[in-house]
Amino acid sequence: MRVLLSTYGSRGDVEPLVALAVQLQALGADVRMCTPPDEEFTELLAREGVSPVPFDRPWRSWERPPTAEERQQRVADFIAVQYDTMAEAAAESDVIVATAMSQFVGPTVAEELGIPYHCVLFCPDVLDGLDGRGFDELFGPAINTHRASIGLLPVGDVGAFMFTARPLLAADPTLGPWRGQEGFDVRQTGAWILPDGRPLPAELLTFLDAGEPPVYLGFGSMRTVGAHSARAAVEAIRAQGRRVLIGRGWAGLASVDDQDDCLVIGEVNQQKLFERVAAVMHHGGAGTTTTAARAGAPQLVVPQGGDQIYWARRVAELGIGAAHDGPTPTVQSLSVALRAVLTHETRARATALAADIGTDGARTAARLLIAGDDDGVERPVPCSS
């Protein structure tokens, strides 16, 4: 079976698909993966033995998230970046599996070739729309303009087109349970987790061993987090008598001073690291939330938007941490939240829940895909307005 995986997005969109690729290859599938050509993604695929099909433009080249007025043009740009590469790669494939910004292109390519298509979601509430607006309004013009340019009929229901009636939900059912939105027959496989066996760097181990567990502060691929927010977080952590471990991330976070109770690190094995921290303060990406939950680490989520708001709410509802109100923290707002996060009760709940987080989601999804159409793989049909 020849499988084309495709994603255009950040680390949180790429790594789960790599986990699926590894499991598909273990079952004998021939897998190729369309991804942004950013260096860290190229290295990740090479480390796991997955054949890359790089798009022309790195994900980091998009300077900032689009405003509401710019969103339709950004969708058109995403389609233009991906279409030719994906169409060429899919020509010798038996099925397409896509997520993130590839959802704008994958269904069209599959329709052209007459092959099955699977959509992947990492958060249950994505199907509800964005900012209270429907998918037809948000994405329809760009998708249908492109489809017209290649001789295809317009899409009438953009949500059904992108997500299909039977999407895969790659989220842990304890953290992100499917509530059954009308119109979708979702198959929840569990989170797609890529095991990470890399050792922690020597400098990091020395820091961890030198005192009580620190609080980890990191915002992953969020590039809009400013120095003011980082400083507020560091001061709030220190106010609780804790050392600070800063993940540099795509925002390039740096130490706010030269005190030795703070260490700045690059990309590391978070699966191992989070087992050794007092808490994880982060943006609320699906991957970071799941990794911290698996490690039994209490969490303080400072969501910057999108599905991060959902994950922040779930962390609070489960009692394994706290959700900050809004994307811009202050020392006071973070201090209040941290006092609740750093309690024995929150740690106990986080430890107990860790045992419920599954690790076989990617294997479950791979077996479903190998099983074929009888197990829910959809074959796109031409759409009309």
Secondary structure, DSSP 8 states (H G I E B T S, - for coil): -EEEEEEES-HHHHHHHHHHHHHHHHTT-EEEEEE---HHHHHHHHHHT-EEEE-SS-GGGS-S---TTTHHHHHHHHHHHHHHHHHHHHTT-SEEEEEEGGGGTHHHHHHHHT--EEEEESSGGGGG-BTTB-HHHHHHHHHHHHHHHTT----S-HHHHHH-SS-EE-S-TTTS-----TT---EE-------------HHHHHHHHTSS--EEEE-TT-----HHHHHHHHHHHHHTT--EEEE-TTTT---SS--TTEEEE-S--HHHHGGGSSEEEE---HHHHHHHHHHT--EEE---STTHHHHHHHHHHHTSEEE-SSS---HHHHHHHHHHHTSHHHHHHHHHHHTT--S-HHHHHHHHHHH-GGGT-B-------
